[in-house]
Amino acid sequence: MNAAPSRRNERQRRGRHLKALRRTCEDILGALEVADSPDMFALSEQVGRRRDRPVRLAAVDLRDTGVYGLWIATQDEDFVLYESHTSRLHQEHIVAHELAHILCDHHRGGDLDDQSIQLLFPNLEPSVVRGMLGRCGYLAAEEQEAEVMASVLLTRVQRKPAEATWDVSAEAAQTIARIESVVGQEAPQERP
């Protein structure tokens, strides 16, 4: 039996699955009426308003934890912690991924009741403990859904084009102007 058709069928099946997952994510955002935002941080505020519970973002040094981001849900609000020692683009992706878990309702509280939680963790709110326990139990399918939702969320962020930070020589100015006209940018000024 030839393995090539089997691999091709698997790629096609996976492609159909990802397309369906993307449509589901778009439907979730459509129901929330989440509009385009200037950045991921503004989008998180919008998601919080639409859900009637604030989403608080905090840059934290997570380098020693093995994770880049973390969602902690309390009774009244959501906290998204993201790695402070990485690029802004990576931070936006981390925030998008954690927001995706929120939007896809991936938070599971485990089987502990409030009384059991109070006995084990007397100084913590049961909802916080439940949230942290649930965060450790994501399924691979939930992680995949969160990544797809994160990519959909990132399409809602209006990125400003990078500005030219270098002088263009007279020889290169016309070529750069043609390239930038194709991508909708103003050409940098030719240096004297």
N, C-alpha and C positions, 0 to 999 in steps of 0.2 A: 504494500500500500504506500502511496506517495504521501509524504508528510506536508508538502507544499500546499495542497488544497485545504488540508486541515488547519494549517496556520493562517491561511487567507480567510477561511470561514471564521476562525476565532477573532481575527482582527476586525472583520465586518460586524460580528456580533458585539464586540467591545465598542466599536464605533457607534452602533445603533443604541447601545446602552448609554453611552456618554451623551449622545444627542438627546435622548429621552430625559436623562438626568438634568441636562442644561435647561430643557423646556420646563421641568418641574421647578427648578431654581428661579427661572424667569417668572413663572406663575406666582411663586411666593412673594417675590419683590413687587410684582404687579398688584397683588392683593394689598400689600402694604403701601402702595403708591409712593415708593422711594424714588425720588428724582435724582438727576445728576447733581453732584456736589463738587466744590472746588478741591477737596482732598478727602482722604479716608477718615480723617478725624472729624470733619464736618458731617460726613455721611453717618458716622456712628452716633452723633447727636440726633440726626434725623431719624435713625432707626429707633433710638430710645424714645423720641417723642411719639412716633407711630405706635410703639408698643406700650405707651403710658408707663414706662419705667426707665429711669435714666441709665445710660451706659457710660460709666466712668472709665477713662483711659489713664494708664499710668506706665511711664517708662521706668523699668526696673532692671537692675543688673541680675540677669538670670543665667549668666555664663556657667556657673557651677552646678546648675540644676539639671542640665541635659534637655531643657525645653526652651523654646524661643518665645512662647506665649502661653497664657493661661486665662481661662474664663472662670470667674468665681461669681456665683449667683447668690444673692441674699434674698430675703423676703421682699424687699422693696426696690432693689436696684441690681444692676449687673456691673461687675468690674472686669475689665480686660487689661491684663498686665502684658507688656511686650518688652522685648530686649532693648535696653537703652544703648548698648554698645554695638550698633550695626547701622547700616545706611538707612536713610529715610525711606527709600524704595522698599527695602526689606521690612522695615517697621510697618509700612502700609500693608504689605502682604500678610504679615503676622496678624495685624488688626483685622484685616478682611477675613482671614481664616477663623479667628475667634468669633467675629460677628456672624460668620456662616454657621458655626455651631449653635449660636443663640437663635438665629432665624430658622434653622432647621429643627429646633427643639430637641437637641441631642442630649440635654442634661437629664441624667437619670439619677435618682436619689439612692439607689440601692434598697436593700430590704430592712434596714434598721429603722425602728420607730423612734420617736422623739425621746422616750424614756431611756432607751438603750444608748442613744447618742449622748444624753446628758450624763449617764453613768461613765461612759468611756472618755468623754471630752467635756468636763464640767464647766470649763471657761469659754466654750465656743457655742455660738448659736447653732441649733440643729440644722438649719437651712444651709449654713456655711459648710458644715461637715458633710452633709448630704451632697452638696455641690462638688466638693473636692473629691469625694469618693466616686461620684458619677463620672468625673472628668477622667479618671484613670481607666474607665471601662469602655471606651469607645470601640466600636467594631470597625473593621477595615472598610466596610460599606459606608459608615458614617464619616470616616476620614476622607474617603473619595468624594462623598457628597459635599463635605466642607470645602474641599479643594475646588470643586466645580463652582460652588456658590461663591467662593472667594474670587474666582476669575470673573464671574458675572458681576460681582460687586465692584471689582477694579475697573470694569468697563464703564461704571457709573461715575467714575472720578474723571474730572476734566483736567487733563495734564496740560500745563503750559509748555510750549516748546522751549527748548534750550536756546538761550541767546548766544549769538556769536561773541566769542571772547578773544578772538585773534584777528589781527589785521590781515587783509587779503591783498596779495600782490596784484599789480596791474595785469600780469599774465593770467592769473587764476580768477580774477574778478568776473569775467564773462561766463566762464564755466560754472562757477559757484552760483551766479545769478540764474543761469538756466536750471540748475539742479533745484535751487530754492523755489523757483517759480513753479516747478512741477509739484513740490511738496507743500506749496502754499506759504512759504516764508518770504519775508523781505530779505533782499540781498544785503550783506554787510557792505559798508562803504569802502570804496577803494582807498587805499592809503596813498598820500601824496608822494 
